[in-house]
Amino acid sequence: MIQRGGLARQVGLLALASLLLLSLLSGCDAGEGEAEGEGSAAPECLADADCADDDPCTLDTCTPEGQQCRHALVEGCCRQDTECRTGSQCLVGRCDPQTSRCTAEPVPDCCTA
């Protein structure tokens, strides 16, 4: 059983460990990239257009709270034919380069009897 003071200490240690891990994963030391007098790094974006990655299969947005780019995958989007599976031996999957959507084309002389 954890005592009250012990629980608060464990929560504090967990928060500190999380911050250290984020710092290590970002590849920078605390304070690196900050100009004198600033409390945070420069924003990555100010508008969604700043995040455009020219990938038709991602929805590019700028988060208002952290001004960070996010690239969410667009469901059902494809970049190449190998991403399009039909589940049928008589249909071949194709990625339409105009729409970035999968289509199914019949295989000639294929019948399922």
Secondary structure, DSSP 8 states (H G I E B T S, - for coil): ---HHHHHHHHHHHHHHHHHHHHHHHT--TTTT--TT-SS---S-SSGGGG--S-TTEEEEE-TTT--EEEEE-TTB-SSGGG---S-TTEEEEEETTTTEEEEEE-TT----
